[in-house]
Amino acid sequence: MDLLTTISEQGAAVLGPAWPVVWTLVKIVAVVAPLMACVAYLTLWERKFIGYIQLRIGPNRVGPMGLLQPIADAIKLVFKEVIMPSQASKGLYLLGPVMTIMPALAAWAVIPFGPDRALANVNAGLLLLLAITSLEVYGVILAGWASNSKYAFLGALRASAQMVSYELAIGFALVVVLMVSGSLNMTDIVLAQNRGYFAGMGLNVLSWNWLPLLPIFVVYFISGVAETNRHPFDVVEGESEIVAGHMIEYSGMGFAVFFLAEYANMILISALAAIMFLGGWAPFWQAPLDLGPQWFWDWFWLFFKTFLLVTVFLWIRASFPRYRYDQIMRLGWKIFIPVTLVWLVVIGIWIQTPLNIWK
Amino acid sequence: MTGPKAMEAIKDFVKSFMLIELLKGLRLTGSQLFARKITIQFPEEKTPLSPRFRGLHALRRYPNGQERCIACKLCEAVCPALAITIESDVRESDGTRRTSRYDIDLTKCIFCGFCEESCPVDSIVETHVLEYHGEKRGDLYFTKEMLLAVGDRYEQQIAAARDADARYR
């Protein structure tokens, strides 16, 4: 922290009024660059993990244990020709991938990596998140529409309908979290999880929202899988039906950006689940020794929890067959929304009774 | 709905809400995560080949160096892909009937092994060679000389494979 303050003061002295802008940019890079690295290596982890489940060993040719595989993939995609359909609407076609990845990255502004570590510690963080992640669907619609291809269009219709439907369930789930923590501020939501009945008994882990709000946690996570169009809800790009859905007319880097966005979204949904249900940066158990600075451990626990949840994403992908489209809609509208609504009322009443365990 | 049927329905409802089936599925795949991996890393590791393996073709010779093929053209007749082309002639030196041309177009060949089965003198055989390639069109068009060369090169292997399988032939 001292180092950061020193840098901050020095920078302000040298650059004057331009410094806040530069400093913000530096902070953005500090968040986005590692995130991109995580996305790249998530693709490798996915291939390895699913390979292991299928009794294979996954990519292991590029570099030691295949560790350079994501870099090789990236180089390949960068050097591929970008083909634009002649009848495509140029501006919108190019805007599609940008609109898809922008919300996935912008949402990280409000993610707290520690008690005082967030790009923007805004009071309505949760609201901002909901707003920004809702923009995601525009990228899909733009891509599908601008490609001027019926397959891309059908894929975009499916994707947008699915994303909008499950956003409702996610929204209600987050409202429940908001009710029990009494704040829209992400940092406060994490801090609120370490108060309550179990925390009073010294069992912080049980006091985190995942246990008191278990049904909501499950609904949130499954909706998250659907929201990111991941298996088993990936009818958007069902190979046997409409190939790559809204991404079908994209090649090279354009396609890579959609790909990045999908994985960045997976990490985002997992990070949010870690923050809202698994106590964010709070440790599962206290490190026995005072090794390393506190900010590292905060970061490490958040990373670890996110990693576990992302792995569950992959685990689900390796286990379940694809849902039929009407089943997806049924699950979203007829099951998740009623369940969350009922639970919303139940929790609301619970908080008002003397049995409230969140105090 | 009456008694037992209603109970059944309630049971199903609870079961699906607890995600029992899904968790069972996850447990199954999760257990495979730690199971032994069965991948064979090809260039370094290879699977055992049956003596009957059907790979690259070869024409064999007798131990005295005499080529076995008598140009009976049974293989040409039986070949379902029409990949074999044979022309026969009388050999100047001893007046025997021999092939003057024996070509196999490996791009047409389907490796069914009928040629090998039909051959009365065990001349045309399929070896265990499976790692070969052509770099330009026509590279996989094998002439008599090329097939004889393959046979000369792998004769030991070919003979061993035929010995191993002799009991069943």
Interface residues (C-beta under 8 A of the other chain):
Chain A: F49 Y52 I53 Q54 L55 R56 I57 N60 V218 W315 I316 A318 S319 F320
Chain B: L19 L22 G25 L26 L28 T29 G30 Q32 L33 A35 R36 K37 I38 T39 Q41
